[in-house]
Amino acid sequence: MAVVRVPAEERTLHDEQSIRAELAPMGVEYERWDLSRVPDDATAAAVLAAYASEIDEMKRLGGYTTADVIDVNAETPGLETMLARFDKEHTHSEDEVRFILAGRGIFFLHEYERVVSVEVGPGDLLKVPKGTTHWFTLCEERRIRAIRWFQDTTGWTPHYTGSGVDAGYEPVCFGPVYLGDRVTTSIADSVQG
């Protein structure tokens, strides 16, 4: 389930209905999709086949011509360069639609003087309309696997705003890699120690 944060208002939303209500005025759509159709290690072709009806429906509704599966992790060659293209405030000339299969990332959405962050994870589908001012980064695990839709892949080119707003926001989705191995200690061990 996504986590939406509105830093200036010190609000955090965790439930689907509240998330949809928060994002709707910005034109951003949020859905939860079932992940049980394919195993975690399914090939891109298997993923696209398993979700073919939903992919086709999204194409029909949004005018998208193609869909693919992106799969990056900490060992992906050129990952830092790839991320640097999208971690500065920008817009696109087409929608940015992602269904997250694995991993986590944060979309920062900037509208007027307000910034809203949307931490997405497995099962989350986010549709950010063309022209929406935003930026994106991966969470600490440096992993994301997602189905992406395109009207024209050249429309995914970032158009930077140069506002510098993005510099004031750090990702807040640290997770297991950041926290390290969990240490379990029984109460008895604590009392004896």
Secondary structure, 3 states (H helix, E strand, C coil): CCEEEEHHHCEEECCHHHHHHHHHHHCCEEEECCCCCCCCCCCHHHHHHHCHHHHHHHHHHHCCCEEEEEEECCCCCCHHHHHHCCCCCEECCCCEEEEEEEECEEEEEEECCEEEEEEECCCEEEEECCCCEEEEEECCCCCEEEEEEECCHHHHCCEECCCCHHHHCCCCCCHHHHHCCCCCCCHHHHHHC
